[in-house]
Amino acid sequence: MKITDIEVFTILPPLAKRYRDNPARNGHERRVAAKVTTDAGIVGYGDFDGEAPPPVETFEPLIDTDPFDYIGSDLYPSVVMAMYDIMGKYLDVPAYKLIGQKVRDGISSAAWCWGGPTDQELADDIVRAANDGYTIFKIHTSPLGDVIRWTKIIEEVAPPGFRVHYDFTGRRGRTLGGVLPIVARLERDHPIVEWIEDPFDTADVESWRELRRRTQLTVVHGGSWKLGGGHEAQLGMADAYMMYPPIGTLIATATTYSKLNLQTIFQMCGGTLAKSMAMHVACTMPTATGHSIHLDDQLDAEDDITRKRFPVHEGFSRVSEEPGLGFDVDETLLYKYRDNVPNEIAPYVGVTRFGSGRTIYSLGQPHLPKIMGREEGTVRNYTYDRWFDDGSEEWAKTYERVGNEEWYVE
């Protein structure tokens, strides 16, 4: 069996209907799809969250080679997914049989939410996730977000047993002095919070270790390896470690972490095919017992290129036993999404109101740490909303002013 053609291109599937009326989002997810065709008449597919694929010349050397040459490959993730899809279909076996011994039938799955919701949007997404069968919810913190307020909102609407995973992102200059009080308060007052991901830059090894010494919450390393992936574990930076593609490296690292008895969490973002690939790998890894995280829940099932989504029951999904990745692809949708154009986000004024009566007006979402000189997550007692063009003279004047000044206080 030889590869005869490879297509790799960006697709823009529409967001779930619940998000489409949100003018602060562009109406689409951005992913990179792969279609690999063979002389045996077998076609494999993959999709992965990404901005743009590598140049087409990258994949030309793969023509006339055997898909089995790419077991455990670190090629572009959606292409490697397509190879496993082909190999499984050719052998009439599920993809996990090409990876290792299956150790579990189901994989824990978490819902996801973008990191800039209003209070009502967050509450609505928690209810949606619970109704869809999820018991864990991951959300990125943001320069605007107050995780204490967010947590109280979640507690008001979440069912018993629901848990929250906060990703602090590790990118915006947090220090131990800023993080410790937040984590201590969450641990003391809000048992719904169970995971803290990337509390610091991943080069700040000692702050990670000190936080672990002071909290019983699960500290998660987000998988951005500054030391290669092995030394982080040796240094005891985290309680659980997140795994990302490249797929070959993910398989090797997750296998090693299993030998070290360290929990892994798989985050392979994309649609149903990406989730399927992650589950096929995770079901062979003894310590991949953390909640896998994807973006498949950001679309309605009928809008995925497979026109399906994995059902989630009590927070888990069952691994497919069908050949390959286990799903057919609707090529009409695939090529339609290739030609989609993202919606333009309407201009708006960010309005941040404080309990003191002061208001910060900003061009779009405000960056409170930059404006106020405080670390992310340490500002309290405020609300935020978006003020879109309502045709008023007041809006026009305000928008012009923030356009010139970026932000101002009244």
Secondary structure, DSSP 4 states (H G I P E B T S, - for coil): --EEEEEEEEE-PBPPHHHHT-TTS-SB--EEEEEEEETTS-EEEEEEE-S-PPPGGGGGGGTTS-GGGGTT--S-HHHHHHHHHHHHHHHTSBGGGGT-----SEEEEEEEE-S---HHHHHHHHHHHHHTT-SEEEEE--TT--HHHHHHHHHHHPPTT-EEEEE--S-S---HHHHHHHHHHHHHH-TTEEEEE--S-TT-HHHHHHHHHH--SEEEE-S--SSTTHHHHHTT--SEEEE-S-HHHHHHHHHHHHHTT-EEEEB--SSHHHHHHHHHHHTT-TT--SPEE-SGGGS-GGGSTTS-----BTTEEEPP-SSBTS----HHHHHHHHT--PPPPPPEEEEEEETTS-EEEEEBS--HHHHHS--TT---SEEEEEEE--S-HHHHHHHHHHHHHSEEE-
